[in-house]
Amino acid sequence: MAVTAAPQTTEMQWMQAEQVPGCPPGLEYLTKIDQLLVHQQVELLEAFTGWETNNRYKVKNSLGQQVYFAHEESDMCMRQCCGPHRSFTIHITDNNNQEVIRVTREFKCCAGCCWCASMDCCGYEVKVEAPIGTTIGYVRQWTSGWKPHYVIQDANREKVLSIWGPCCICQGLCCQCDVDFNVYGSDDQTIVGKITKQWAGLAKEMFTDADVFGISFPMDLDVKAKATMLAACLLVDFMFFEESNNDN
């Protein structure tokens, strides 16, 4: 399923939520959509000086209406010294500026290698809370021979979805195509969605961290799994698209 680009508007419009019985507060927005667009904001200080700043993202629906705003909280020294491997807490707020989702990653000095990622000390993981204090899922890097591999788990650590990325993750002057991370159902055979790193243009790709992602999922997917897929998108950004931009 292709994720369509949002139309450009001069004034930001927020998506309106409806009350849904049994839905965690703030996730009502996700019941009515099957796509999200995640726009990382340009940080001028970082672009001109290379000084790593907290990431900020606007999360929109396919109509260009803003659904959430996400901002990172992390230690300044860890951002400069550990780069994309740092620990972080990402606060995701709604149009009332209420935090409705929290994504947390602990620092692991030996994490990142795909060959041993199923070991607790070697695999990156984020925890997703909604509302704050209630865990609804995890995104866990998992063992693979070469391709990026993640498992989306529910609050009981039962597998819900899996994500596989491509063998080669490269975007630049000579490779301006989108990068797809396919999302599979619990059978590991059926593609049910995608996380796509979209080509944002040569200037943004080469000189900033302002990445653009598209997320697609079934309309009837549980809202907790949708929120966890959003967290998976943020983890993918940190693992594969922060470091390359910083090197540039």
C-alpha positions as CSV (number, residue, x, y, z in Angstrom):
1,M,0.0,0.0,0.0
2,A,1.5,3.3,-1.1
3,V,1.6,6.2,1.3
4,T,0.5,9.3,-0.5
5,A,2.2,12.7,0.2
6,A,0.2,15.2,2.2
7,P,-1.0,18.3,0.4
8,Q,0.9,21.5,1.4
9,T,-1.1,24.0,3.4
10,T,-0.1,27.4,4.8
11,E,-1.8,26.9,8.1
12,M,-1.5,23.7,10.1
13,Q,-4.7,21.9,10.6
14,W,-5.1,19.3,13.4
15,M,-7.1,16.1,13.0
16,Q,-10.1,16.0,15.3
17,A,-10.6,13.0,17.5
18,E,-13.8,11.2,18.3
19,Q,-14.6,9.4,21.5
20,V,-14.1,5.6,21.1
21,P,-15.2,3.3,24.0
22,G,-12.4,1.2,25.3
23,C,-9.7,3.1,23.4
24,P,-6.7,4.4,25.3
25,P,-7.0,8.2,25.6
26,G,-5.3,10.0,22.7
27,L,-5.3,7.0,20.4
28,E,-8.8,7.7,19.1
29,Y,-7.1,9.4,16.1
30,L,-5.7,6.1,15.0
31,T,-9.0,4.3,14.7
32,K,-9.9,6.3,11.5
33,I,-6.7,6.1,9.5
34,D,-4.5,3.6,7.7
35,Q,-1.6,5.9,6.9
36,L,0.7,8.2,8.8
37,L,3.3,10.7,7.6
38,V,6.2,11.5,9.9
39,H,8.2,14.7,9.1
40,Q,11.3,15.3,11.1
41,Q,11.8,19.0,11.7
42,V,14.8,20.9,10.4
43,E,17.2,22.0,13.2
44,L,19.1,25.0,11.9
45,L,21.7,24.8,14.7
46,E,22.4,21.2,13.9
47,A,22.5,21.8,10.1
48,F,25.0,24.6,10.3
49,T,27.2,23.5,13.2
50,G,26.8,19.7,13.4
51,W,25.8,20.0,17.1
52,E,23.3,17.2,17.7
53,T,20.0,18.5,19.0
54,N,16.9,16.8,20.2
55,N,14.8,15.4,17.4
56,R,11.3,16.7,16.7
57,Y,8.7,15.3,14.4
58,K,5.3,16.3,13.1
59,V,2.9,13.3,12.6
60,K,0.2,13.8,10.0
61,N,-2.5,11.9,8.2
62,S,-2.8,11.5,4.4
63,L,-4.8,14.8,4.2
64,G,-2.0,16.8,5.8
65,Q,-3.8,17.2,9.1
66,Q,-1.5,17.0,12.1
67,V,-2.3,14.1,14.3
68,Y,0.6,14.3,16.8
69,F,3.8,16.2,17.6
70,A,6.8,14.2,18.9
71,H,9.8,15.6,20.6
72,E,12.9,13.8,22.0
73,E,14.2,14.2,25.5
74,S,17.8,13.0,26.0
75,D,21.1,13.9,27.7
76,M,23.1,16.6,25.9
77,C,26.5,14.8,26.5
78,M,25.0,11.5,25.3
79,R,23.7,13.1,22.1
80,Q,27.2,14.4,21.2
81,C,29.2,11.4,22.3
82,C,26.9,8.5,21.4
83,G,25.0,10.0,18.5
84,P,22.2,7.7,17.2
85,H,23.0,5.0,19.8
86,R,21.9,7.2,22.7
87,S,19.2,6.5,25.1
88,F,16.1,8.7,24.7
89,T,12.5,9.3,25.7
90,I,10.2,10.6,23.0
91,H,7.1,12.4,24.2
92,I,4.2,12.3,21.7
93,T,1.5,14.9,22.3
94,D,-1.9,15.6,20.7
95,N,-3.5,18.8,19.6
96,N,-4.3,19.7,23.2
97,N,-0.6,19.4,24.0
98,Q,-1.3,16.4,26.2
99,E,1.2,13.6,26.2
100,V,-0.6,10.5,24.9
101,I,2.2,8.2,23.9
102,R,5.7,7.8,25.4
103,V,8.5,5.9,23.6
104,T,11.6,5.0,25.7
105,R,14.9,3.4,24.7
106,E,17.7,2.5,27.2
107,F,21.3,2.9,26.3
108,K,23.1,-0.4,25.4
109,C,26.8,-0.1,24.6
110,C,27.0,-3.4,22.7
111,A,23.7,-3.2,20.8
112,G,23.1,-2.9,17.1
113,C,24.6,-6.1,15.5
114,C,22.0,-8.0,13.6
115,W,23.7,-11.4,14.2
116,C,23.1,-11.4,17.9
117,A,20.2,-9.0,18.3
118,S,18.0,-11.6,20.1
119,M,20.3,-11.4,23.1
120,D,19.0,-8.7,25.6
121,C,22.4,-6.9,25.7
122,C,22.8,-6.8,21.9
123,G,19.4,-5.8,20.5
124,Y,17.9,-2.3,20.6
125,E,14.4,-2.1,22.0
126,V,11.8,0.6,22.7
127,K,9.0,0.5,25.1
128,V,5.7,2.2,24.2
129,E,3.3,3.5,26.9
130,A,-0.3,4.8,26.3
131,P,-1.5,6.3,28.5
132,I,1.7,7.2,30.4
133,G,2.5,4.4,32.9
134,T,0.6,1.7,30.9
135,T,2.8,-0.3,28.6
136,I,1.0,-1.3,25.4
137,G,3.9,-2.8,23.4
138,Y,7.6,-3.1,22.5
139,V,9.6,-2.9,19.3
140,R,12.6,-5.3,19.5
141,Q,15.5,-5.6,17.1
142,W,15.8,-9.3,16.3
143,T,18.4,-11.7,14.9
144,S,19.0,-11.8,11.2
145,G,21.7,-12.8,8.8
146,W,21.9,-9.4,7.1
147,K,18.6,-7.6,6.7
148,P,17.3,-5.4,9.5
149,H,14.7,-7.3,11.4
150,Y,12.3,-6.2,14.2
151,V,9.5,-7.8,16.1
152,I,6.5,-5.8,17.4
153,Q,5.2,-7.2,20.6
154,D,2.2,-6.5,22.8
155,A,2.3,-5.7,26.5
156,N,2.7,-9.4,27.3
157,R,5.6,-9.6,24.9
158,E,3.6,-11.8,22.5
159,K,4.6,-11.3,18.9
160,V,2.1,-9.2,16.9
161,L,4.0,-8.1,13.7
162,S,7.4,-8.4,12.3
163,I,9.4,-5.9,10.2
164,W,12.1,-6.7,7.6
165,G,14.2,-4.0,5.9
166,P,16.3,-4.3,2.7
167,C,19.8,-5.7,2.5
168,C,21.2,-2.3,1.4
169,I,20.0,0.9,3.0
170,C,21.4,3.7,1.0
171,Q,20.1,7.2,0.0
172,G,22.2,9.8,-1.6
173,L,23.2,11.5,-4.8
174,C,23.4,8.3,-6.8
175,C,20.5,6.5,-5.0
176,Q,17.4,8.7,-4.6
177,C,14.8,6.0,-4.3
178,D,12.6,5.3,-1.2
179,V,13.6,2.7,1.3
180,D,10.9,0.2,2.3
181,F,10.7,-1.8,5.6
182,N,7.9,-4.3,5.0
183,V,5.6,-5.2,7.9
184,Y,4.4,-8.8,8.1
185,G,1.6,-10.4,10.0
186,S,2.1,-12.9,12.7
187,D,2.6,-15.6,10.0
188,D,5.7,-13.8,8.7
189,Q,4.4,-14.4,5.2
190,T,1.7,-11.8,4.5
191,I,2.7,-8.1,4.0
192,V,0.2,-6.0,6.0
193,G,1.9,-2.6,5.9
194,K,5.1,-0.7,5.3
195,I,7.4,1.8,6.9
196,T,9.0,3.8,4.1
197,K,11.9,6.3,4.3
198,Q,11.0,8.7,1.6
199,W,13.5,10.7,-0.5
200,A,13.2,14.2,0.9
201,G,15.3,16.0,-1.7
202,L,19.1,16.3,-2.2
203,A,19.6,19.4,0.1
204,K,17.7,18.0,3.0
205,E,19.2,14.5,2.7
206,M,22.8,15.7,2.4
207,F,22.9,18.5,5.0
208,T,20.1,17.9,7.5
209,D,18.5,15.2,9.6
210,A,15.0,16.2,8.4
211,D,13.8,12.7,7.3
212,V,10.4,11.9,6.0
213,F,8.7,8.6,6.6
214,G,5.4,7.1,5.5
215,I,3.7,4.4,7.6
216,S,0.8,2.2,6.2
217,F,-1.2,-0.4,8.1
218,P,-4.6,-2.1,7.9
219,M,-7.5,0.2,8.9
220,D,-8.8,-2.4,11.4
221,L,-5.4,-3.0,13.1
222,D,-5.6,-2.6,16.8
223,V,-4.7,1.0,17.8
224,K,-2.1,-0.2,20.2
225,A,-0.3,-1.9,17.4
226,K,-0.6,1.2,15.2
227,A,1.0,3.3,18.0
228,T,3.8,0.7,18.3
229,M,4.4,0.9,14.6
230,L,4.9,4.6,15.0
231,A,7.5,3.9,17.6
232,A,9.1,1.4,15.3
233,C,9.4,4.1,12.6
234,L,11.2,6.3,15.2
235,L,13.6,3.5,16.1
236,V,14.3,2.9,12.4
237,D,15.1,6.6,12.0
238,F,17.6,6.5,14.8
239,M,19.3,3.3,13.8
240,F,19.7,3.9,10.0
241,F,19.2,7.6,9.1
242,E,20.6,9.6,11.9
243,E,24.2,8.4,11.6
244,S,24.5,8.7,7.9
245,N,23.2,12.3,7.9
246,N,25.6,13.3,10.8
247,D,28.5,11.8,8.8
248,N,27.5,14.0,5.9
